[in-house]
Amino acid sequence: MPITYIKQLQLRGFKSFNRKTDIQLSNGMNVCVGPNGSGKSNILDSLCFVLGRMSSKDLRADNFAELLFRRKTNVASEGEVVLVLDNNSKVFPYETKEVELKRKIKKSGQTQYKINGKNVTRQQALELLSTAKIFPDGHNIIMQGDIARFVDMKPLQKRHVIEEVAGISFYESRKNQALQELAKVDERLKEVSIILSEKEAYMKNLEKEKADALKFRDAEKQLKSAQATEVTIRKNYALQKKEKVLEEVDSKDNEIENLKLEIQISKKKIYDLNEEITELEKQIEDKGGPELSQLQKEMEALRLEAEKSRNLIAGSLNEIERIDVRKTDLDKNIINIQEKVEEKQNEKTDLEKRNKELVRKLGSFKKKVEETDLKKLEEKAGVLEDDIGNITAQRQKLNEERHELLSDIKILESQIQSTNDRLSDLDTSGTSKKGKISYDNLIKEISKLANEDSKLALNIGNLRKDLIKKESEAASVRIRSGAHEVLLQDKAIGLLKRSKNKGVHGTVAELGQVDQEYSVALRVAAGARLKNVVVENTSTAIRCLQDLKSAKAGIATFLPMDKIKESDSNAIPNSIFNDKNVLGLASDLINSQSKYKKVFQYVFGSTIIVRDIETAKSLGTKYRMVTLDGDIFDRSGAITGGYRPKSTGLEFEDTRAQGVLVKLESDLQSIKSEIEESERKRLELDSQVTALRTQKAELGDGRSAEGKIKLINELNSTNKKHEDKISLLDSNVKRLEKELNNLDRAIEDKVEERNSIRTRLRELQFGEQSKELASLTEERNQIESQLATITATLENALLPEHESMKKVLFELEKQKKTFDRQAKEAESLVVKLDKKLETKEKDYEKFHGALRKLTDKKTKLSTDLREAEANGHKYDFQIGAVEKERQNLSINKAEIEAHITAIEEELEDYRGAEILSEIKNLEEAKKEIRNYSASLQKLGNVNMRALEIFESVEKEYEELATKSSKLADEKQHIMTMIDDVETRKKESFMKTYDAVAKSFEMLHEKIADKNYAALELENKENPFEGGVSVSVKDLKGKRMSLTSLSGGEKVLVALSFILAIQEFEPAPFYLLDEIDAALDKVNSEKVGKLLKEYSSRAQIIMISHNDNVISEADHIYGITMARTGESNAIGMKI
């Protein structure tokens, strides 16, 4: 039982059926009979019409208007065919048991579809029928003459029929889509390959510069380590010296304490002796009376005065001795300084002489080089650059012309395809004028959209080239504009950047931008603080310190914004900024966000930026100043400066470079947006073209019969013109490609010659020939630096010290004379006092001999007292001398500490540098510094940016290589998919073929008894490279030709083929028009029985004159024609 069948057929005004004719059909075998010309075949024509056939010739009419009933000049106003289909199985998406499909036709030839009384489009009607596998051009419909067409089919046509049944069109569609994708991937892969080749060539050119930069960086790092080691050794020496001085200070402190103790002991002894002498004097006075007492007092006074004078003599002589020692030391120092001054002055004279000679040589050498090779080579390089630019522009123009031609070719191919579509859709039927105009408009619109698509594809290609160019420019500006490379070389800062710690704002160098004019001055003014890391608060700083310790990544200085204190710059009077050569405070010349103001005030302090050395000299030593050339004038009087090569290290970002970078990034974003918009438009165009082509296929091409031949000729002529034009454009494209290849070779030759000249120029400027020039320049820079150092040493150190020593020597001479005079006066006084005392002592002896014992004791005590007092004076003098020595040691200690502080500040410049433990002394360190300096000088000028440029280009290369790899994988995937489609396509075909071939043999064997027939593949290995033929053999096995078969035998072969196809893909009903006309009685019986058998699985509606076939029918319908030319139908169940 079929899933559906035709229950009823109604005709009105269709061909010979003028009046409404209602034919009730059974689900078995239905046969229409009647005489020739009665209108039997019109029944099948009406069924084909209502099922949606578009070609009027298939319905045996010139156009659709001729399908209306005609009687002489009268024509029916309209006609209709109604088909009622069974829907008990609910195969159709309606709840009703029946589905009614109606197609009406008007005099104009326009038709209209209805389903269950509602207007629908043809497409909707076809979609409804397709759910039950009913198609207007299905192989289940055999019209008059079609049976012969099946027999006469070429092998390829038979194969196409089987392909259609097997659904090969689905695989072909997938394959075509895959091939289109493959073409796109190939194009993108080609573009990426070209860019990769360019990047590879660029990287190859950068290799040497990168290698030199790595050597230079390594040598520079080693030099920095050696310099850091040398400074560290000097610091260690200074610390050892400080330790020794501290030990001496401790020793002097101990000595002073001991002397103070001795003084205390002397004072106690003097006090005790005075008490004892006073007691004796009282006893003597009591026994000797007032005269003796008076005499004793006078004697004692003389002794005291004499002792005082002796102490004064001793002190003066000691001072004179000390002054002589000091004078001797000063004389030696003055002689030493004079020798140094003479040595420096002689050295200065020699250096100035050598400098003049170097200036003369440099001028002569540069003039010679400029006048000879260098100038000529530069001119030649300039000419070659112009040539390359002109050829490149010419190549670009030709390439654009080539793309335009290719675009034109695509447009023409699209137009040819469109014309072919029209040719394939043309038939002999006609449509209304409105339908014709609509179809033509669709063709024009499709051509227009295809043209726009080609232009968009060309524009996208050009935009991608601009994108690559802009990205390259942006990478170069990024390299020039910041301190990124140098910062990444610092292990600690690199770790902090990668950790993305919250609260880390960046380094001082990254947070500020400067105008190019102040770049050197601000870089020098900031010094090592450029690498200081600015953080939000102390907690962040501590967290970062812990990270560095954990990773053993070195050290860094952090500036917490909540703790940092700005320096006081208010002490600088505003009046000094009135001088136009005083450019301002360093912290005011930096560009940064306002929240970092305190940071930069801390970094620069009260440093003033001045234009030149003369301005700095005029301001004196009150302020710290830095000139635009980077010379530093410190408040201590120290001056640091000389030749500063162009920085390849850490510095602030250039403000102008930042502006250029912002513009480039804006341009990049704009290009990317434009590419995305263009690609979006292409997708929209593709969707529109697909929809229009579908609409075009539905509309068809309605033309009048007489105009169709003319139109076909016109379209063929247009195609011929398009093909000729494509041929001409192809030849032009080949010509342009040949010219492009020639231009590419010319560019390669010019670039090679230019690179050779550039190499020669580098050799002249930085290579072998310039060694003498580089050596002279370096020597001159060293001499100028030495001259500046010598002048500073003379003016700031040696000469002032020499003058100071001379003044001290003059003062010492005056002091010596004073002490000498004082000593002589004291000696004269002692002589006088001793004589007076001797007289008094004699008087005392005469006055009283009885008091001898007491007086002798007093005399002894007085002598002891004088000795004690003399010791006390001696200790006082010694303690003064020791304290002075200690004071000198303290001064020496302060000088050493100041020297250590200066060394530590110097060491800040080498923060992070490795200290070389294998270097043990200054001599070794200086030797290493000389070696690495020589290595750097030998390398000459090196492009340090080559490292980051190479890294950037290498990254781009790797990204492109990855993209290329992905595209290659994508291509391979598409190729695999195509192979898979081909495999599945073949499998599906062979499965269908095997089933059809088997059914064909079985069916033919049932109905044919005089021969055997079988289907054969012409190419069994690859069936799509051959067709499907029918092999016929007689009963003896002899092969027979199809042309040798009788008409009936051919019908049996064709019918077997048709039914075999239906066996594989059963239809719900079969429409057969006189397929048995050529059969004899025996074969008619066999065919009738076979059709009867099939009617149990599918409805059979056929037209026949053959009694043997008619006898097998379930229902017979007699068709007759009245004299009026109208057909009538009468049904009868058998």
Secondary structure, DSSP 8 states (H G I E B T S, - for coil): --S--EEEEEEESBTTB-S-EEEE--SSEEEEE--TTSSHHHHHHHHHHHHT---SGGGTSSSGGGGB-EETTEE-SEEEEEEEEE-TT--SS-SSSEEEEEEEEETTS-EEEEETTEEE-HHHHHHHHHTTT--TT-TTEE-TTHHHHHHH--HHHHHHHHHHHHTHHHHHHHHHHHHHHHHHHHHHHHHHHHHHHHHHHHHHHHHHHHHHHHHHHHHHHHHHHHHHHHHHHHHHHHHHHHHHHHHHHHHHHHHHHHHHHHHHHHHHHHHHHHHHHHHHHHHHHHHHHHHHHHHHHHHHHHHHHHHHHHHHHHHHHHHHHHHHHHHHHHHHHHHHHHHHHHHHHHHHHHHHHHHHHHHHHHHHHHHHHHHTHHHHHHHHHHHHHHHHHHHHHHHHHHHHHHHHHHHHHHHHHHHHHHHHHHHHHB-S----HHHHHHHHHHHHHHHHHHHHHHHHHHHHHHHHHHHHHHHHHHHHHHHHH-SHHHHHHSHHHHHHHHHT-TTEEEEHHHH-EE-GGGHHHHHHHHGGGGG-EEESSHHHHHHHHHHHHHHT-----EEETTT------TTS-GGGGGSTTEEEEGGGS-B--GGGHHHHHHHHTT-EEESSHHHHHHHTTSS-EEETT--EE-TTS-EE-S------S---EEHHHHHHHHHHHHHHHHHHHHHHHHHHHHHHHHHHHHHHHHHHHHH-B---HHHHHHHHHHHHHHHHHHHHHHHHHHHHHHHHHHHHHHHHHHHHHHHHHHHHHHHHHHHHHHSGGGHHHHHHHHHHHHHHHHHHHHHHHIIIIIHHHHHHHHHHHHHHHHHHHHHHHHHHHHHHHHHHHHHHHHHHHHHHHHH-STTHHHHHHHHHHHHHHHHHHHHHHHHHHHHHHHHHHHHHHHHHHHHHHHHHHHHHHHHHTTTT----TT--SHHHHHHHHHHHHHHHHHH-S--THHHHHHHHHHHHHHHHHHHHHHHHHHHHHHHHHHHHHHHHHHHHHHHHHHHHHHHHHHHHHHH-SSEEEEEEES-SSSGGGS-EEEEEEETTS-EE-GGGS-HHHHHHHHHHHHHHHHHHS--SEEEEESTTTT--HHHHHHHHHHHHHHTTTSEEEEE---HHHHTT-SEEEEEEE-TTS-EEEEEEE-
